[in-house]
């Protein structure tokens, strides 16, 4: 579900190419990378997912840290623990 925005972007790119248009794949790749999280956020919001799920799915960069622990913080901690599991 986290990459639902990427699937949408790739689908649109495919339609764009099928219509006889051209877009260099490196440019398309850059667009995918820069807009995937935003597209996922929009789709998941429209589908009614709650803000905690959307935050974990889109993994936004946070500059300020609240004292409260969020689902996103827990997901990040779990990811780090799993990376170093032997």
Order of alpha helices (4+ residues) and beta strands (2+ residues): alpha-alpha-alpha-alpha
